[in-house]
Structures are given as C-alpha cells and as structure tokens.
Amino acid sequence: MRVPMPDRPGIVGRTYLERGMPVVVLVQWKGAKAPRNVMIRRADGSWVVRPFRGLRRPKEESNA
C-alpha cells in the first residue's frame, strides 16, 4: 500500500472518470513489474480494486 507524502502530489483522493462516471481513488499500490492498481469508490458507494489504466481525468471547466 502506498500513502502519498504531504509535499508530493499523488492520485489518492483525486476524482477520475470510469466509463464517464466519477470515481475517487482511495488507495494505490504497485507490485514489481505489475500494473499500478487502485482501490476506488464508485458513485453508488461500492469499493473496487482495479488497474489504474483506463481511468481518465475529468475535463477542467473553463470560466468563460
């Protein structure tokens, strides 16, 4: 399990999109020569462990 350092930005706590729906990254970890896995919380409240690959950052809203 990996916990982000306070002075370094990490992905824990950030919101990403999974198939267009927002999810929050709760925990991240990486094994030797394995893909980075994350535990996410979906909008319905379920927690799932999945590869980080495929999660997308939501588009920034412009203040125009």
N, C-alpha and C positions, 0 to 999 in steps of 0.2 A: 504494500500500500504506500502511496506517495502523498505527502502532505505539502502543499506549496509553502515556500518561505514567505514571510510578510513583505520582504523587499523585492521579490521576484513575481512578475505576473504569471499566473497559471490558468488552467482551464477549469479548476474546481470552482463551483459557484456560478459559472457563466451559463447563459442560455444559448442553446443551439437549436437547429431545426432538424427533426427526423421525419422524413416524408411530409414536410410542410407544417408539422405540428411542433410547438415549442417543448423542449425538454431541458432539464437542469442537470449539469454534471455534479454528482455528489462525491465521487472518489475516482481517482485514476491510478493505474499501475501498469508496469511494463515488465515482461519477463525477458530473459535472454533470447534474442533472435525471434521474438514473438511480437505480434501487433500490439499496439497500445490499447488496452481495454479500459472501459469506463463503466461506472455504475451511474445510471441516470434515473431521474424521477420524471415520469410522463405526466401529462395534464390530468389523467384520470387517477393519479396518486400511486400508480404501480411503480415498483423499482425493478430495473432490468440491468443485467450486465451484458454489454455488447462491445464490439470493436468501435474505437473512436472514428475509424474511417467511415465516411458516409454522412456524418453529422456536418451540417453547414451552419455558418454564422448567419444570423438574420441580417437583412439589409438595413443599413442605417437610414433613419428617417431624415429627410432634408427639411430645414426650416426656411422654405422659400415662400 
